[in-house]
Amino acid sequence: MARTGRPRTFDAEEALAHARDLFWSRGYGATSIQDLVDELDVQRGSLYAAFGDKRSLYLKAVALYEQENHERLQTILAEPPVLPKLRQMLLTPASLTQAPDLPRGDRRGCLLGNTVAELVPGDDAAQSLVAAAYAAFVDLLTSVLARAQAAGEVATSATPQAQAELLLLVFQGSALVGRTRPEPERLAAAVDVAIDALRAHNPVNRQD
């Protein structure tokens, strides 16, 4: 049906955020341009003019997702202690990767991990985007863990970068496995093993 009346004002930022959520919920392949036109309530021409084709829009949506998550992670880890926050992040990746207003129990996983599963290898731009996002994640955690090591909270048995790389692997694994709704107790036990490996065990401060 043809649109009538005054053209709807097109807000590119709002449309990109909505597209991010649609791709995140359905995946790249299962989301058509018509789905985007219908869900965003915009004209196809406006969508193409603002973002290019579906692939270009998807990459912009993933980039927005990564930027927002990186800023959220910086805020979460700004103040010590960091281990309880890292544990919560690993137990509930949604605390980082999902907006707080999503329905309870929503399991979208991590859009970066979803992109790897669906487009990598085979899409060099997607691979570069995700690789850069992972590198930024590791760089941020390396800095945070270095401070935590200096404060005596985190063990110095490994370099902060190696610890950060471990957390990237655990986080992405937790986000992926979490989509299958595993038993919370088993997931918590596994996460606690990773967190305990980071903890500085000072005999003076231990309570027997």
C-alpha positions in Angstrom: 0.0 0.0 0.0 1.4 3.4 -1.0 2.1 5.9 1.8 -0.2 8.9 1.9 0.0 12.3 3.5 3.1 14.0 4.9 6.4 11.9 4.6 7.5 10.6 8.0 10.6 12.3 9.4 13.5 10.0 9.1 15.8 9.8 12.2 19.0 7.9 11.1 20.3 7.3 14.6 17.0 5.9 15.8 16.7 3.8 12.7 20.2 2.4 13.2 19.5 1.5 16.8 16.2 -0.3 15.8 18.0 -2.1 13.0 20.7 -3.2 15.5 18.0 -4.8 17.7 16.3 -6.5 14.8 19.5 -8.0 13.5 20.5 -9.0 17.0 17.2 -10.7 17.6 16.8 -12.5 14.2 20.3 -12.7 12.8 21.7 -11.2 9.5 20.5 -13.9 7.1 17.0 -14.1 8.5 16.4 -10.3 8.4 15.4 -9.0 4.9 15.3 -5.5 3.7 11.5 -5.7 3.7 11.7 -6.7 7.4 13.8 -3.6 8.1 11.4 -1.3 6.1 8.4 -2.7 7.9 9.9 -2.7 11.4 11.6 0.6 11.2 8.6 2.1 9.4 10.7 3.9 6.8 10.7 4.0 3.1 13.1 1.7 1.3 14.7 4.6 -0.5 15.4 6.4 2.8 17.0 3.3 4.2 19.3 2.9 1.2 20.2 6.5 1.1 21.2 6.6 4.7 23.0 3.3 5.1 23.5 1.6 1.7 22.6 -2.0 1.2 21.7 -4.5 4.0 25.2 -5.6 4.6 26.4 -2.0 5.1 23.5 -1.4 7.5 24.4 -4.6 9.4 28.0 -3.6 9.8 27.0 -0.1 11.0 24.6 -1.7 13.5 27.3 -4.0 14.8 29.7 -1.1 15.1 27.1 0.8 17.2 26.6 -2.3 19.4 30.3 -2.5 20.0 30.7 1.2 20.8 27.8 1.1 23.3 29.1 -2.1 25.0 32.6 -0.8 25.3 31.4 2.4 27.0 29.2 0.3 29.3 32.1 -1.9 30.2 34.3 1.1 31.0 31.6 2.4 33.3 31.1 -1.0 35.0 34.8 -1.5 35.7 35.7 2.1 36.6 35.9 1.4 40.3 37.4 -1.5 42.3 36.9 -4.2 43.3 36.7 -5.7 39.8 36.4 -9.4 40.4 32.8 -9.4 41.6 31.9 -7.3 38.5 33.8 -9.6 36.2 32.0 -12.6 37.7 28.6 -11.0 37.2 29.5 -10.1 33.6 30.5 -13.7 32.9 27.5 -15.2 34.6 25.0 -12.8 32.9 26.5 -11.5 29.6 23.2 -9.7 29.2 24.4 -7.2 31.8 26.8 -6.0 29.2 25.4 -7.1 25.9 21.7 -6.4 26.3 19.8 -3.3 27.0 18.3 -3.2 30.5 14.7 -2.8 29.1 14.7 -6.1 27.2 12.2 -8.7 28.4 13.4 -10.9 31.3 14.8 -14.2 30.0 15.7 -12.7 26.6 18.6 -14.6 25.2 20.2 -12.9 22.2 23.8 -13.7 23.1 26.5 -11.3 21.9 26.0 -9.7 18.5 29.8 -9.8 17.9 29.8 -13.6 18.6 26.7 -14.0 16.5 28.4 -12.2 13.7 31.4 -14.5 13.9 29.1 -17.5 13.8 27.1 -16.3 10.8 29.5 -14.3 8.6 33.1 -15.3 9.6 35.1 -16.5 7.7 33.9 -15.3 4.3 33.3 -11.6 5.1 36.5 -9.7 5.5 34.8 -6.5 6.7 32.8 -8.3 9.4 35.9 -10.2 10.5 38.0 -7.0 10.8 35.2 -5.3 12.7 34.9 -8.1 15.2 38.6 -8.5 15.5 39.0 -4.8 16.4 36.2 -5.1 18.9 37.8 -8.0 20.6 41.1 -6.2 20.7 39.5 -3.2 22.3 37.9 -5.5 24.9 41.2 -7.1 25.7 43.0 -3.7 25.9 40.4 -2.4 28.3 40.5 -5.4 30.5 44.3 -5.5 30.4 44.4 -2.0 31.8 41.8 -2.8 34.5 43.6 -6.0 35.5 46.9 -4.3 35.7 45.5 -1.9 38.2 43.8 -4.7 40.1 47.2 -6.6 40.2 48.9 -3.5 41.6 46.2 -3.2 44.3 46.6 -6.9 45.3 43.1 -8.0 44.2 44.3 -10.0 41.2 47.0 -12.6 41.0 50.3 -11.8 39.3 51.0 -15.3 38.2 50.0 -14.3 34.6 50.3 -11.1 32.7 47.2 -8.8 32.7 47.0 -9.3 28.9 46.9 -13.1 29.2 44.2 -12.8 31.9 42.3 -10.4 29.7 42.5 -12.9 26.7 41.2 -15.6 29.0 38.2 -13.5 30.0 37.4 -12.8 26.3 37.3 -16.5 25.7 35.1 -17.2 28.8 32.8 -14.2 28.1 32.2 -15.2 24.5 31.7 -18.9 25.5 29.3 -17.8 28.3 27.3 -15.6 25.9 27.0 -18.4 23.3 26.2 -21.2 25.8 23.8 -18.9 27.6 21.6 -18.9 24.6 20.8 -22.6 25.2 19.6 -21.8 28.8 22.0 -24.0 30.7 21.6 -24.9 34.3 22.6 -21.8 36.3 24.5 -23.8 39.0 26.7 -25.4 36.4 27.5 -22.2 34.6 28.2 -20.5 38.0 30.6 -23.3 39.0 32.5 -22.9 35.7 32.7 -19.1 36.0 33.9 -19.4 39.6 36.8 -21.5 38.4 37.9 -18.8 36.0 37.5 -16.0 38.6 39.3 -18.0 41.3 42.2 -18.3 38.9 42.4 -14.5 38.8 42.1 -14.0 42.5 45.2 -13.1 44.6 45.4 -15.6 47.4 47.1 -13.8 50.2 47.5 -16.2 53.2 47.5 -13.2 55.6 44.0 -12.2 54.5 42.5 -15.7 54.1 39.9 -16.9 56.6 40.3 -20.6 57.4 
